């Protein structure tokens, strides 16, 4: 069985158990590339805050500076990473705070920077790094130490894509996720465990069967409102489980076996009192129906998903107008925008961020897809719920470092390879060119290796 990650990047999707049985009977369906876009509200004015979902990322936020303010060359970053790893592995006589500080320094460096040299450095030390991180996670010396070890593990997997990691960490992570012994920061720890399991499954050597089993576990969390992992009615934990489901599902070709149960779970969560849960559940509903539409287009077959379409449209429409005073103005705006987008998707078969408002310069034409992710002068058009789920999870893990990983990490770049991109005439931040020019002129002959402040 090939690594799940390879299947995703070589064919676009992985093949489920049912699809594999069809292939064996000469009825295989081709791999798909997802299309779609988020539906927005009917009025362009309401879209301005959320439809521009443009994260204007620049490498400025991802550059390690030397003490005199100059950018360090990749070789210097690699040497800095080597120093961070050496420090991390040497924990003799360290206090709990010392270990946290080393974990933070290591994690923030690999979060905000990606290069071939750094990947090679990480791969060379992986057999020491992974056991250390797992020991820290299981040791539970301090809650923050556990959280940062989990963050470090997640980003290490995403940075290397090492195929041996999944079998080494997944079972332990799942057991810890179900544990009840965490007291302080229990919510944050469970959130980070789910993200680590997500990256382990999709980027660390997990198989298609592993992905399906993980999806089943996530549905159990969602259906139980978090009670199955001792996080009962915890909105952020359930939201993370929903987002992880969307990320993993976006890499699978055929979800028919799980579709009915998943659909029911997502519809149920539309009644949640937590806006984050409602938004994530609604987005997954749109994603699942998007996958079903593509499957029908490619095979001529339909999934056996039975649900009351009119009742679902009615509930989604109600959420576009939710006016409860118990919901903050910002949350209410997010709720309205997202469910307007979902409503358009259900009615017209579009993906996220699609605006039906007419263009001022051409009233016959709709604005179309408005949701974008911007990196320097590259604008990625988010025109499917699948792509939205992928970027959402990557953003939650890498934050501002997603720009560097998109440009330099083959794993991330390949994951988003099918996305439509638009190239702008000039970078969004002129300071990038100015700083790079200044560095090229003044940086020669100066010492490259400087200690990076924590």
N, C-alpha and C positions, 0 to 999 in steps of 0.2 A: 504494500500500500504506500503510494507516494505521500509525501508530506502535504498536509492540507494547504499550507501557504503556497506551495508550488502549483497546486491545482487552481487556486484562485488566480494566480498571476499568469499561468500558461493558458487557461481556457476561459477565464473570466468568472467562472462559478465552480463550486464543487457539486458533486453528484450525490444525491440522497440514496438511501437504501432502495426506495421504490424505483427511482430512475435507473439505478444500476440493474435492477431486475428487468426493466424494460429493455435496456441495452442488450442484455443477454438473450432476449427474445427478438432481437433485431428491430426494436422499436425505439431506438434512442432518440432523444431530442437534442438539437444543437445547443451549445452554450449561448447564453444571451448577454447582451450588454444593455444595461438598464437605461431607460429614458423616462423622463417625466419632469415635472416641475411643480414647485409649490404654489398653490392658489392663494391669492391675496384678497384683500377686501375689495369691494367694488369701487371704492373711491381712492384715487391716487394720494390724496392728502393724508389719509389714515395710514398709508403704507410707509411714509417717509422714515419713521423711526425704525420699523422692523423690517421693511422690505429691502432696505439697503444692507442688511445682514452682511455687510462687507467688513471683514476684519482687516484693517489696513496694516498689514505686517510689513516690517522692513528689517533688513539685517542689522539695522542700528540697535535694535533691542536684543540682538543675538550675537553681539561682538564682545569678546573678552578684551578688555583694554589693559595695556601695560601701565606702569605707574605714571608715565609722562603723557598718558592719554592716547597713545598710538595703538592701532589695531595690531594684534599679534598674528603672525603668519600661521598657516595650518600646522607646520612642524612644531611651533611653539605650543599650540593647543594640544597636540599629541603628547608633548613632553609634560605639559601641565596635567593632563589626564593620567599619565603614568605616575606622576607624583601623588595625585589624589588616590589612585588605587593602592599604591604602596602604603600611604597613610591609613587608608581604610582597613587594609589587611593586618596592620600592626596595631592591635588593640590591647596590648599588655599594659596593665596599670591604668587603663583609661576609665574615667568615671562615665556614668550614664550620659551626662551632658557632652563629654568629649566625643563619645561615639555618635551621638545625634549630630554634632557639628560636622563630623567627618562624612556622615551619610548625606547631610544637606549639601556640603561642598561637592561631593561626587555626583549627586543626583542633579543639581542645578547645572553643572557643567555639561553633562550628557543630554540634559533636556534642551538646552539652548544652543548646542553645537553638534553638528554631525559632519563627518568627513570620512574618506576611505581610511586614512591613517588612524583615526580614532576607533573606527570599527575594528581594524586589525589589532589595535592595542587591547580592546575589550575582549576580542575572541581569544587572544593569547592568554588572558588571565581568567577566563570564564570558569574554569574548573576550581578556582579559588574564590571567585566573587559569589557565585550562586550558593555554595554551601554556607558561606559567611552570612549572606542575607537571609537564608532560610533559618539559620541558627538564631539570628537576631529576632526574626519574626516569631519563632516558636518560644524563644526565651522570655519574651514579654517583660524585659527589664524596665522599660518605661513606655507608656502609650505612644508618645511622640517618636520614640526610637522605632517602634513597630510600624507606625505610619510611614516614616521615611524609608525604612527598609523595604516596605511594600512598593512605594513609589519608585525606589531605585531598581527593584526587580522588574517592575512593569516596563520602565524605560530601557533597561538593559536588554530585555527581550525584543523590544521594538527597534532598538539600535543595531542589534546583531542578527536577529532572525535565526538564531541557532536552533537547529532541528532537534537537539537532544534535550531541550529544557522542559518540554511539556511533561514527559514521563517522570521527570525528577521533582516536579513541584506541584502538579495539579491536585493529586489526591490529598496531599498535606493541606493545601490551600482550601479545598472544599471542606475538610474536617474542621479547620480553624473557623471557616465562615459559619458553620453550624454550632460553634462553641458558645458557651454561656458564661465563660470565666472572665471576659473583658468587662471592666467596670467603667473606667474613665475612657472617653473618646471611643466608645463602642461603635457608635454610628460611623465615624470617620474610618475606623479600622475595617468594618464590613464593606464600606464603599470601596476602599482601596483593594481589598481582597477580590471583590467581584471584577474590578478592572484588571488585576493581575491575572485572574483566571481567563478573562477575555483575551488578553494578549498571548497568554500561554497557548490557548486553543488555536487561535488564528495565525499566530506568527512564530510560535515556539515548537512546532513539530506535531501539532495535533492532527488527527485524521478526520475524515468526514464523519465517521461514527462518533468521534469525540465531540465534534461540533454539535451534532444532534443531541447527544446526551447532555451537553451543557445547556442547550436551549430548553430541554425538558426540566432541568434543575431551575433555570431562571423562571419558567412558567410556574413552577411550584412556589417559588418566592412570591411571584406576582399574585397568584390565586389566593395565597394565604395572607396577603397583606404584610408579608415579612415575618410572620409568626414562625414559619418553618426554620428560620435561622435566628430565632430569638430576637427579632427586631420588629415586633408587632406594631402595625400602624405607623411605621416610621417612613414618612414621605420621601426623604432623600435616599434611603436605602432602596425602596421600591422603585423610585425613579431611575436609579442607577441600574437596577436589574432590567428595567424596560429598555433603557438605552443600550445596554449590553446585548439584549436580545436583538435589537435592530441592527447593531453592528455585525453580529455573527450571521444573522439571517441574510444580510446584504451580500454575503459571500457564498450562499448556497443556491443551487439551481432549482431544486424542487422541495417545497415545504408542505406539500399536500398532506402528508401523514400527520403533521402537527397543526395544520391550518384551522381546523374546527375548534380545537381546544384553545389555541392561541387567540383566535377571533373572539371567542366567548370571554376570555380573561380580559382582553383589552376593552371590550364593550362594557364589562362590569366596572373597570377602573375609570370610565368616564364619569362615574358617580362619586369619585373620590372627592374629599374636601381639600385635597392638596393640589394646587395648580400645576406644580411640576409633574405630578403623576398623571393628571389629565392630559397635559400637553404631550408627554412621552407616549402615553397609551394611544392617543389620537394619531400621532405620527406613525406608530407601529401599525395601526389599522390601515392607514393609507399605504404604508409600505407593503403590507401583506396583500392587499388588493391589487397593488401595482405588479407584484410578482405574479399573481394569479392571471392578470390581464396579459402579461408577456408570455406566460406559459400557454395560454389559449391561442395567442397570435402565432406562436411558433409550432405548436403541435396540433391545433384544431380541437384539443380536448379541454374540458373544463373541470375545475376542482369541485368536489362535492362539499361545498361550504353552504350550509343552510343558515340563513339569518334573515331577520325582518328588515329589509332595506329601507322601507318607509320609516320605521321606528328609528333606525340608525340615523337617517338623514334628519329626522325631527330632533333627535338629541344633539347632533352636531350643530344644527341650526340654532338651537337654544343656547348652546355654549358661545356662539358668535355674538350673542346679545346679553350674556351674563352680566347682571348689574348688582350682585350682592355687595353690600357695604362692608362685609367681613373680608373681602378681597382687596388688597392694596391697588392703587391706581395703576402702578406698573404691571402687576400681575394680571390685572383685568385687561390691560392693553395687549399683553402677550397672549392671553387666552383668546381674545377676539381675533387677533391677527392670525394665529395658528389655525384656529378652527374655520375662519374664512378660507384659508388656504386649503384645508382638508375638505371643506364643502365643495370648493371648485374642483378639487381632485376627484371626488366621488362622482360629481355630476358630469365632468368633461374628460376624465381620464388623464389629467395632467399630474405633474409632480409638485414639489414645494415651490413656493414663491412666485406662482404664476398670477400676474395681474390682468384682469379683464378690462381694466380702465382703458379708455381710448387715448391714443397719443394726440397731443395738441398739434403737432406738425403734420399729422396724417390721421384724421379721425376714423378712417376705414380700418386702421391697424391697431391692435391691442398692444399694450406695453410688453406683455409676455413675461418671461422669466426675469425676476428682479433680485433674487437671492444670489449673492456672490461672495467668494472668498478671495481677497486681494493680497498678493505677495509681490512687492516691488511693482513692476509694470505688467505683471501677469494677473489677469482676473479669471478665476475659475467659476464658471456658471454652474450653479447647483440646480440641475434640472431633473433630478430624480430623488425620490425618498431614500433610495439606497445610498446615493452619494451624500445626502444630508446626514444620514446615520453614521457614515464613515467619518466625515469631517467633524461631526459633533463629538464622537468619541476621541478622535485624535486630538482635537482642540482641548478636551477636558484633561487629557493626559500630558500633552506637551505645552499647552498654553502658547505663549509668544514664541516658543521654540519650534512650532510647527513650520514656520517659514524656512528655517535652516534645514529641517529634516526633509521638507518637500524638495528643496533644491539639491540636497546632498545625500540623502538616505535612499538608496534604491528600493528598499522595502516600502517606504511611504510613497515614493514617486510612482512605483508600479501599482500600488493600491489605488491611486487616484488617476492612473494613466488614461482611462477611458473618458475622463471628464472633458467637456468642451471648455476651451480656454480662449480668452480674448487678450490681445496684447495692446496695451495702452501706449500712446506716443512718448510719454515721459514717465519715469518712476514717480510714485506718490510722494516721495520725500527727497527733495533735492540735496539734502545734507549727505545722503549716501554717496553721491558722486563726488561732492566736495571733499568728504573725509577720505574717500579712497584715493583721490588725486593727491591730497596732501600727504597721505601715508606713503604713496609711491615715490614722491619727491624727497621727503624728509626721513623716511624710514631706513634708507640704505646705510649700512655700516653700523647701525645701532644694535645693541644687544636685544635679541628676540625673546629670550626666555626670561620672563618676569613672573613673580608670584602673583596669582590671581586672588584678589581679596575675597574672603568668604561672605 
